[in-house]
Amino acid sequence: MQSSIKNVTGEFTVLGNAEALKAGALNPNVLKMNVWKDANGKIWTLDHRRLGAFRLSGLEKAPVQWASPAQVQSQMWKMTTKNGGTSVKLKLGDGNNIIIK
């Protein structure tokens, strides 16, 4: 899990995706997350902004698919959490942040 993520991703934002998910205007399957399981059996995502959007939307479930070992290996640089993945800081810009749990 990343310790922080930026709100803006391309032409979309985490907050905008969360609102669209909550309103039913965005099909959750469009934001399917790649996940993997560590040696202890804990499941992690490679798609932290998508997880943030789902958490903020209030939806109970999010669609996932298993990442390939190559995908996991190439994305390990993202694993910067210092709290076991219990929260992530969403950077809104201009020094403003919110914590997503």
N, C-alpha and C positions, 0 to 999 in steps of 0.2 A: 504494500500500500504506500502511496506517496504521502509525504507529510503535508504537502500543499499542492493545489491545482489552480490554474487560472480560469476565470469565469469564461473568457472568450476562447472559442475554438473554431477557427475558420470564420464562417459567416453566422455561426450559432453561438449561444451562450448556455452555460449550465442553468442559470436562472430561467431563461426563456424556454429551454427544454423541459424544465420542471413544471412550469406553468402550463405548457402545452400537454404534457402527460396528465397533469391533474384535471385539465379541462376536457380531456378525451380527444383533443385535436391532433395528437401525435400518437401513432400506433407504437406501443412498447416494443414490438418486434423490430422496429427500425433501429432501436438502440440496444440490440442484443449484446451482452457483455461476454468477452472471452475470460474464462476463469481457469484456474489451475489449483492443484492440491499439493501442499508441501509435505515433507517427510513425516510431519506430525499429524497429518490428516486435515489440517486447516485449509479451507478454501479461500483463495485470494482472487481478486480481479486484476486484469491488465488495463481495464477501461475505467479509470478513476473518475473522470468527468461524468461519464454515464451513470456510475454508481451514485455520484453526488446528485445528479438530476432526479434519479429514482427516489433517493432518500428525501429530498426536499419536496417531491410531489406528493408524498404520503401514501403512494401505492404500496400494497403489502408484498407484491411479488414482482420480480424482474426477470425477463428471459435471459438465459445464459447458454453458452456453448463451451465445450472444453477446448482450450488452446492446445496447439501442438507443442511438443518439447522445444522445437526451434523458436516458436513465437515467445515462449516463456523465457528462454535463454536470451533472446535479443532484447527483451524488455526488463531485465532484472535491474537495470539502472534506475527504474522507477521506484524500487522498493526502499524508500527512505523513511518509513514510519519509525517513530520513537515510542509509540504507544500501542503497539500490537495491532494497529489498524482500527482502533475504536473510534477514531475521528480523523477528519482531514480539514485543513484550512483552505477555504475558498477565497482566492485573491480577487477582489472586485475592482481594483485599480485605485490610484490616488492614496495608497496606504490603507485602504479600507478592506477588511476581511470579515468573514463569518466562519464559524466552526460548524461543520456538518458532522453529526453523530449517527 
